[in-house]
Amino acid sequence: MSAKQVNIVLVHGAWADGSSWAKVIAALAEQGFNVVAAPLPLTSFQDGVAALDRTLERIEGSIILVGHAYAGAVIGATRSKKVKALVYVAALAPDEGETVADVFTRAEPHPRAPKLTPDTHGLIYLPDEAFAAAFAQNASAQELSVLRAVQRPISPACISVPVARPLWRDRPAWFLVAEADRMIAAETQRFMAARMKAHTRQQPLDHTPMVTAPDTVVEIIVEAARG
């Protein structure tokens, strides 16, 4: 399948927006792929799935759907027949009946992982110091400034809803395990990748490979696109 026949849809996780994919978008576009960064409202799980489905409806042709972190759960919840493969980048992939929180808390947290609690509005922000300590410890000072500036909070309603049968049970999947991830334990990532029988790559990456190791992310996406 040539690049011109494939659309790549990139979905951001919590405390981020579509700009986190900037380096990946540029590299994929250079190879001729049509690339779309789908925005998630991070207000509830149902809102996120609905927003993703609206993005997918606008696209013609086959889609490789890519999710980072929390977005792994969202991409598994779409039922779009356009989706030909799924790519998980240091992502969460709950199975039927599980919540995002179930898989997120499966292993002991890293010692540098932040303690997360909702604010007075019921939203969870990532503390500023957590970006350098756990979210993207391999990022440059400039990259960290951008990540902190564009962060978007997540509602507990995103992570507390049991999911239905995930799409990865019916589509081929690829999984990039970030072995130096301080937000989602590598042990948890390996468990999820094995459970979905994904084509798996493991690299000593932090939680945001699309920022700190974009070439590796592009490679696994292109591999999925070529099937």
URRAMO-V209261 format. One record per residue. N is the residue number from 1. PSI is psi in degrees with one decimal (NA if undefined). D_FIRST is the distance of its C-alpha to the first C-alpha in Angstrom with 1 decimal. Layout:
{{N;PSI;D_FIRST} {N;PSI;D_FIRST}}
This chain:
{{1;123.2;0.0} {2;162.1;3.8} {3;-36.9;6.7} {4;-16.4;8.3} {5;-1.6;6.4} {6;136.1;7.4} {7;137.9;11.1} {8;121.7;12.9} {9;121.0;16.4} {10;131.9;18.9} {11;124.0;22.2} {12;160.8;25.4} {13;-160.1;28.1} {14;152.3;31.9} {15;26.5;33.9} {16;175.6;31.0} {17;-171.9;29.2} {18;-21.3;25.9} {19;-19.4;27.3} {20;-20.0;26.9} {21;7.8;23.2} {22;-47.0;24.1} {23;-37.4;23.2} {24;-41.8;19.7} {25;-48.2;19.1} {26;-42.8;20.2} {27;-41.6;18.1} {28;-39.3;14.8} {29;-37.2;15.8} {30;-28.5;16.6} {31;0.3;13.0} {32;4.4;12.1} {33;147.0;11.2} {34;121.4;13.4} {35;133.7;15.6} {36;133.3;18.5} {37;113.2;21.3} {38;127.8;22.8} {39;137.2;26.6} {40;138.1;28.5} {41;-22.7;32.2} {42;27.6;33.2} {43;-32.8;36.0} {44;161.9;35.2} {45;-43.7;32.4} {46;-39.8;32.3} {47;-39.2;32.3} {48;-43.3;29.2} {49;-41.8;27.2} {50;-41.1;28.4} {51;-41.6;27.4} {52;-44.6;23.9} {53;-36.8;23.5} {54;-39.6;24.9} {55;-44.8;22.2} {56;-34.1;19.4} {57;-30.2;21.1} {58;-9.4;20.9} {59;135.5;17.1} {60;134.4;15.1} {61;-177.3;11.7} {62;148.6;9.9} {63;134.0;11.6} {64;119.3;11.7} {65;124.0;15.5} {66;128.9;17.5} {67;139.5;21.3} {68;133.8;24.1} {69;-122.0;27.4} {70;-34.9;28.8} {71;-17.0;25.5} {72;-38.5;24.2} {73;-39.1;26.6} {74;-44.3;25.5} {75;-26.7;21.8} {76;-11.1;22.9} {77;-10.0;25.0} {78;155.9;22.7} {79;17.3;22.1} {80;127.9;19.3} {81;-9.1;17.1} {82;-22.5;14.4} {83;119.6;14.0} {84;-23.3;11.4} {85;157.0;12.7} {86;141.6;15.7} {87;126.7;16.7} {88;121.1;20.5} {89;103.4;22.1} {90;50.2;25.8} {91;167.2;25.7} {92;133.2;27.8} {93;77.6;26.6} {94;148.7;29.5} {95;173.7;29.5} {96;129.2;31.1} {97;-12.3;34.6} {98;157.4;34.3} {99;166.6;34.6} {100;-41.0;33.0} {101;-34.4;36.5} {102;-46.7;36.6} {103;-32.0;33.8} {104;-36.0;34.7} {105;15.6;38.2} {106;-37.1;37.4} {107;165.2;38.4} {108;137.7;41.3} {109;152.7;40.4} {110;147.2;40.4} {111;-26.3;43.8} {112;-1.8;42.4} {113;140.3;40.5} {114;154.2;42.2} {115;125.4;44.2} {116;123.5;42.7} {117;145.9;45.0} {118;150.0;44.8} {119;-168.1;46.9} {120;-15.5;49.5} {121;3.5;46.8} {122;17.9;45.0} {123;148.0;42.1} {124;115.2;40.9} {125;153.3;40.6} {126;125.9;39.7} {127;145.1;42.8} {128;-43.2;42.5} {129;-19.1;43.4} {130;-20.7;40.6} {131;-45.8;37.9} {132;-28.3;39.1} {133;-33.4;40.4} {134;-35.3;37.5} {135;-42.0;34.7} {136;64.2;33.6} {137;-14.9;36.2} {138;2.5;34.1} {139;155.0;33.7} {140;166.6;35.8} {141;-39.5;38.8} {142;-43.4;37.0} {143;-39.9;33.9} {144;-37.5;36.3} {145;-41.6;38.2} {146;-45.5;35.2} {147;-43.0;34.2} {148;-39.0;37.8} {149;-34.0;38.0} {150;2.2;35.1} {151;142.4;35.5} {152;134.0;35.5} {153;160.3;37.5} {154;144.3;36.4} {155;144.5;38.5} {156;-22.0;39.5} {157;-13.4;38.2} {158;-25.8;34.7} {159;2.5;35.3} {160;8.7;37.9} {161;124.4;36.2} {162;136.8;35.1} {163;159.3;31.5} {164;-175.5;30.3} {165;120.4;27.8} {166;151.0;25.0} {167;-24.9;21.4} {168;-13.6;20.6} {169;-12.3;22.5} {170;0.9;19.9} {171;153.0;16.5} {172;146.0;15.2} {173;149.5;16.7} {174;147.6;16.9} {175;123.4;20.3} {176;108.4;21.8} {177;122.0;25.5} {178;102.2;27.8} {179;-20.4;30.7} {180;19.1;33.1} {181;127.8;32.5} {182;1.4;35.9} {183;-49.0;34.9} {184;115.6;32.9} {185;137.0;34.1} {186;-35.5;31.8} {187;-42.1;33.4} {188;-41.5;32.2} {189;-43.8;28.6} {190;-39.2;28.6} {191;-47.1;30.1} {192;-40.9;27.5} {193;-41.7;24.6} {194;-39.5;26.3} {195;-36.6;27.1} {196;1.7;23.6} {197;43.6;22.5} {198;153.8;20.0} {199;115.2;18.2} {200;136.8;20.9} {201;139.4;21.8} {202;125.7;25.4} {203;151.5;26.7} {204;66.0;30.2} {205;160.2;29.1} {206;-168.8;31.0} {207;-15.7;30.1} {208;66.2;28.2} {209;-27.7;25.6} {210;-22.5;23.8} {211;-45.2;27.0} {212;-14.3;28.3} {213;57.0;25.3} {214;-32.4;22.4} {215;-39.3;20.7} {216;-40.5;20.5} {217;-44.0;19.1} {218;-41.9;16.4} {219;-44.6;15.5} {220;-31.5;15.3} {221;-44.6;13.2} {222;-38.2;10.5} {223;-44.6;10.9} {224;-38.9;10.4} {225;-31.8;7.3} {226;-7.0;5.8} {227;NA;7.9}}
